[in-house]
Amino acid sequence: MKKIVSLGFDEARAACLAEGEAQEKFATAKRMLALGKSLQDIMLITDLPMSKIQELQTEIKSA
């Protein structure tokens, strides 16, 4: 978010929207993991890379 300060309004808005979209993808992936969905299904639905989904899976298991 610190980088946004130096951007113009349109660029800052786009960056904020992208950040929100990324956060929603991670939240969706976490919910799907909690429901026991396959990593492959989560990857297809969220468009997150497998490595990020596996990180989330590890994070959830250790929580």
DSSP file (Angstrom, degrees, kcal/mol; ACC not computed):
  #  RESIDUE AA STRUCTURE BP1 BP2  ACC     N-H-->O    O-->H-N    N-H-->O    O-->H-N    TCO  KAPPA ALPHA  PHI   PSI    X-CA   Y-CA   Z-CA
    1    1 A M    >>        0   0    0      0, 0.0     3,-1.0     0, 0.0     4,-0.5   0.000 360.0 360.0 360.0 -28.0    0.0    0.0    0.0
    2    2 A K  G >4  +     0   0    0      1,-0.3     3,-1.0     2,-0.2     4,-0.4   0.853 360.0  60.0 -60.5 -34.6    2.9    2.4    0.6
    3    3 A K  G >4 S+     0   0    0      1,-0.2     3,-1.1     2,-0.2    -1,-0.3   0.797  91.2  69.5 -63.8 -29.0    3.7    2.4   -3.1
    4    4 A I  G X4 S+     0   0    0     -3,-1.0     3,-1.9     1,-0.3    -1,-0.2   0.797  83.0  71.9 -62.5 -30.6    0.2    3.8   -3.9
    5    5 A V  G << S+     0   0    0     -3,-1.0    -1,-0.3    -4,-0.5    -2,-0.2   0.841  97.5  49.0 -56.5 -35.7    1.0    7.2   -2.4
    6    6 A S  G <  S+     0   0    0     -3,-1.1    -1,-0.3    -4,-0.4    -2,-0.2   0.469  98.4  89.9 -85.7  -1.0    3.3    8.1   -5.3
    7    7 A L  S <  S-     0   0    0     -3,-1.9     2,-0.1    -4,-0.2    -3,-0.0  -0.528  80.3-108.5 -92.9 160.4    0.7    7.1   -7.9
    8    8 A G     >  -     0   0    0     -2,-0.2     4,-2.8     1,-0.1     5,-0.2  -0.268  43.4 -93.2 -75.0 173.1   -1.9    9.2   -9.6
    9    9 A F  H  > S+     0   0    0      1,-0.2     4,-2.8     2,-0.2     5,-0.2   0.926 123.9  46.5 -57.3 -50.6   -5.6    8.7   -8.7
   10   10 A D  H  > S+     0   0    0      1,-0.2     4,-2.3     2,-0.2    -1,-0.2   0.904 115.5  46.0 -61.8 -41.9   -6.4    6.2  -11.6
   11   11 A E  H  > S+     0   0    0      2,-0.2     4,-2.3     1,-0.2    -1,-0.2   0.900 113.3  49.4 -67.6 -40.3   -3.3    4.2  -10.9
   12   12 A A  H  X S+     0   0    0     -4,-2.8     4,-2.4     2,-0.2    -2,-0.2   0.911 110.9  50.2 -65.0 -42.0   -3.9    4.1   -7.1
   13   13 A R  H  X S+     0   0    0     -4,-2.8     4,-2.4    -5,-0.2    -2,-0.2   0.922 111.4  48.3 -61.8 -44.6   -7.5    3.1   -7.7
   14   14 A A  H  X S+     0   0    0     -4,-2.3     4,-2.4     1,-0.2    -1,-0.2   0.897 111.4  50.4 -63.3 -40.4   -6.4    0.2  -10.0
   15   15 A A  H  X S+     0   0    0     -4,-2.3     4,-2.2     2,-0.2    -1,-0.2   0.903 111.0  48.8 -65.0 -40.9   -3.8   -0.9   -7.5
   16   16 A C  H  X S+     0   0    0     -4,-2.4     4,-2.4     2,-0.2    -2,-0.2   0.904 111.3  49.5 -65.3 -42.0   -6.4   -0.9   -4.7
   17   17 A L  H  X S+     0   0    0     -4,-2.4     4,-2.3     2,-0.2    -2,-0.2   0.911 111.3  49.2 -63.7 -41.9   -8.9   -2.9   -6.8
   18   18 A A  H  X S+     0   0    0     -4,-2.4     4,-2.4     2,-0.2    -2,-0.2   0.901 110.7  50.7 -63.7 -41.0   -6.2   -5.4   -7.7
   19   19 A E  H  X S+     0   0    0     -4,-2.2     4,-2.3     2,-0.2    -2,-0.2   0.915 110.9  48.6 -63.1 -43.3   -5.2   -5.7   -4.0
   20   20 A G  H  X S+     0   0    0     -4,-2.4     4,-2.1     2,-0.2    -2,-0.2   0.890 110.8  50.7 -63.8 -39.9   -8.9   -6.3   -3.1
   21   21 A E  H  X S+     0   0    0     -4,-2.3     4,-2.1     2,-0.2    -2,-0.2   0.910 110.2  49.7 -64.4 -42.5   -9.3   -8.9   -5.8
   22   22 A A  H  X S+     0   0    0     -4,-2.4     4,-2.1     1,-0.2    -2,-0.2   0.911 110.0  50.9 -63.1 -42.7   -6.1  -10.8   -4.6
   23   23 A Q  H  X S+     0   0    0     -4,-2.3     4,-2.3     1,-0.2    -1,-0.2   0.889 109.5  50.9 -63.0 -38.8   -7.4  -10.8   -1.0
   24   24 A E  H  X S+     0   0    0     -4,-2.1     4,-2.6     2,-0.2    -1,-0.2   0.888 107.5  53.0 -66.8 -38.4  -10.7  -12.2   -2.1
   25   25 A K  H  X S+     0   0    0     -4,-2.1     4,-2.5     2,-0.2    -2,-0.2   0.921 111.0  46.8 -61.4 -43.3   -9.0  -15.0   -4.1
   26   26 A F  H  X S+     0   0    0     -4,-2.1     4,-2.4     2,-0.2    -2,-0.2   0.900 112.0  50.3 -65.8 -40.4   -7.0  -15.9   -0.9
   27   27 A A  H  X S+     0   0    0     -4,-2.3     4,-2.2     2,-0.2    -2,-0.2   0.905 111.5  48.6 -64.0 -41.2  -10.1  -15.8    1.2
   28   28 A T  H  X S+     0   0    0     -4,-2.6     4,-2.4     2,-0.2    -2,-0.2   0.923 110.8  50.5 -63.7 -44.6  -12.0  -18.0   -1.3
   29   29 A A  H  X S+     0   0    0     -4,-2.5     4,-2.5     1,-0.2    -2,-0.2   0.898 109.4  51.3 -61.1 -41.3   -9.1  -20.5   -1.3
   30   30 A K  H  X S+     0   0    0     -4,-2.4     4,-2.3     2,-0.2    -1,-0.2   0.914 110.5  48.4 -62.8 -43.0   -9.0  -20.6    2.5
   31   31 A R  H  X S+     0   0    0     -4,-2.2     4,-1.4     1,-0.2    -2,-0.2   0.911 111.9  49.4 -63.6 -41.3  -12.7  -21.4    2.6
   32   32 A M  H  <>S+     0   0    0     -4,-2.4     5,-2.5     2,-0.2     4,-0.3   0.894 109.9  50.8 -66.1 -39.4  -12.4  -24.1    0.0
   33   33 A L  H ><5S+     0   0    0     -4,-2.5     3,-1.5     1,-0.2    -1,-0.2   0.915 107.9  53.2 -61.9 -42.2   -9.5  -25.7    1.9
   34   34 A A  H 3<5S+     0   0    0     -4,-2.3    -1,-0.2     1,-0.3    -2,-0.2   0.808 107.4  52.1 -62.7 -29.5  -11.6  -25.7    5.0
   35   35 A L  T 3<5S-     0   0    0     -4,-1.4    -1,-0.3    -5,-0.2    -2,-0.2   0.483 119.4-112.1 -85.1  -3.4  -14.3  -27.5    3.1
   36   36 A G  T < 5 +     0   0    0     -3,-1.5    -3,-0.2    -4,-0.3    -2,-0.1   0.692  58.0 162.2  83.2  19.2  -11.8  -30.1    1.9
   37   37 A K      < -     0   0    0     -5,-2.5    -1,-0.2     1,-0.1     2,-0.1  -0.343  45.5 -95.4 -69.6 154.7  -11.8  -29.2   -1.7
   38   38 A S     >  -     0   0    0      1,-0.1     4,-2.3     4,-0.0     5,-0.2  -0.352  23.2-123.4 -71.5 150.9   -9.0  -30.5   -3.9
   39   39 A L  H  > S+     0   0    0      1,-0.2     4,-2.4     2,-0.2     5,-0.2   0.872 113.4  55.1 -60.3 -37.2   -6.0  -28.3   -4.5
   40   40 A Q  H  > S+     0   0    0      2,-0.2     4,-2.3     1,-0.2    -1,-0.2   0.920 108.0  47.6 -63.0 -45.0   -6.5  -28.7   -8.2
   41   41 A D  H  > S+     0   0    0      2,-0.2     4,-2.5     1,-0.2     5,-0.2   0.919 112.0  50.3 -62.5 -43.1  -10.1  -27.4   -7.9
   42   42 A I  H  X S+     0   0    0     -4,-2.3     4,-2.7     1,-0.2     6,-0.4   0.909 110.1  50.4 -61.8 -42.3   -9.0  -24.5   -5.8
   43   43 A M  H  X S+     0   0    0     -4,-2.4     4,-1.7     1,-0.2     5,-0.2   0.916 112.2  47.0 -62.5 -43.8   -6.4  -23.6   -8.4
   44   44 A L  H  < S+     0   0    0     -4,-2.3    -2,-0.2     1,-0.2    -1,-0.2   0.886 117.3  42.2 -66.2 -39.4   -8.9  -23.7  -11.2
   45   45 A I  H  < S+     0   0    0     -4,-2.5    -2,-0.2    -5,-0.2    -1,-0.2   0.889 124.6  32.4 -77.7 -39.7  -11.5  -21.6   -9.4
   46   46 A T  H  < S-     0   0    0     -4,-2.7    -2,-0.2    -5,-0.2    -3,-0.2   0.646  92.3-134.0 -93.7 -15.4   -9.3  -19.0   -7.9
   47   47 A D     <  +     0   0    0     -4,-1.7    -4,-0.1    -5,-0.3    -3,-0.1   0.701  57.2 143.4  63.6  20.8   -6.6  -18.7  -10.6
   48   48 A L        -     0   0    0     -6,-0.4    -1,-0.3    -5,-0.2    -2,-0.1  -0.641  58.1-103.5 -84.9 148.7   -4.0  -18.8   -7.8
   49   49 A P    >>  -     0   0    0      0, 0.0     4,-1.8     0, 0.0     3,-0.7  -0.404  28.1-116.2 -68.9 150.6   -0.8  -20.7   -8.4
   50   50 A M  H 3> S+     0   0    0      1,-0.3     4,-2.6     2,-0.2     5,-0.2   0.853 114.0  60.3 -54.8 -38.2   -0.5  -24.1   -6.8
   51   51 A S  H 3> S+     0   0    0      1,-0.2     4,-1.8     2,-0.2    -1,-0.3   0.885 105.2  47.6 -61.6 -38.9    2.4  -22.9   -4.7
   52   52 A K  H <> S+     0   0    0     -3,-0.7     4,-2.3     2,-0.2    -1,-0.2   0.885 111.3  50.7 -69.2 -38.7    0.3  -20.2   -3.0
   53   53 A I  H  X S+     0   0    0     -4,-1.8     4,-2.3     1,-0.2    -2,-0.2   0.905 109.6  50.4 -65.5 -40.9   -2.5  -22.7   -2.3
   54   54 A Q  H  X S+     0   0    0     -4,-2.6     4,-2.2     2,-0.2    -1,-0.2   0.872 108.6  52.7 -65.1 -36.4   -0.1  -25.1   -0.7
   55   55 A E  H  X S+     0   0    0     -4,-1.8     4,-2.5     2,-0.2    -2,-0.2   0.923 110.0  48.3 -62.6 -44.1    1.2  -22.2    1.4
   56   56 A L  H  X S+     0   0    0     -4,-2.3     4,-2.5     2,-0.2    -2,-0.2   0.896 109.4  53.0 -61.3 -40.6   -2.3  -21.5    2.5
   57   57 A Q  H  X S+     0   0    0     -4,-2.3     4,-2.2     2,-0.2    -1,-0.2   0.917 110.7  46.6 -62.0 -44.5   -2.9  -25.1    3.3
   58   58 A T  H  X S+     0   0    0     -4,-2.2     4,-1.9     2,-0.2    -1,-0.2   0.906 111.3  52.6 -63.1 -43.0    0.2  -25.2    5.5
   59   59 A E  H  X S+     0   0    0     -4,-2.5     4,-0.6     1,-0.2    -2,-0.2   0.899 110.8  46.9 -60.3 -43.0   -0.9  -22.0    7.2
   60   60 A I  H >< S+     0   0    0     -4,-2.5     3,-0.7     1,-0.2    -1,-0.2   0.897 110.6  51.9 -68.5 -40.9   -4.3  -23.5    8.0
   61   61 A K  H 3< S+     0   0    0     -4,-2.2    -1,-0.2     1,-0.2    -2,-0.2   0.853 111.1  47.5 -64.6 -34.4   -2.8  -26.7    9.3
   62   62 A S  H 3<        0   0    0     -4,-1.9    -1,-0.2     1,-0.2    -2,-0.2   0.576 360.0 360.0 -85.0  -7.8   -0.5  -24.9   11.7
   63   63 A A    <<        0   0    0     -3,-0.7    -1,-0.2    -4,-0.6    -2,-0.2   0.478 360.0 360.0 -82.1 360.0   -3.2  -22.6   13.0
